[in-house]
Amino acid sequence: MKMTTEKLKDNLNELGVAKRQYSLSNELIADAIILNKHYNVWEVFYLDEKGNRANEKNFDTEGEACFYIYQLFKNAKVVELKFKINTK
């Protein structure tokens, strides 16, 4: 089953990711991972406090972009648990 933004929201919630850490609706939130649909391209990037984009990746489908975001947060959670880092 392909991942949608709605399913991604549910998955991120299950991982315990704070809503302030991401935007899935083209809203530009500083210090967050952004999913932005630009014409037929799904863009994923980190937006810093000054409005600069970093680690930008482009995808052809919503499912690919959502899976990438899920993997980013899932991997971060693994590191957080392994090293007992509290990011909240």
Order of alpha helices (4+ residues) and beta strands (2+ residues): alpha-beta-beta-beta-beta-alpha
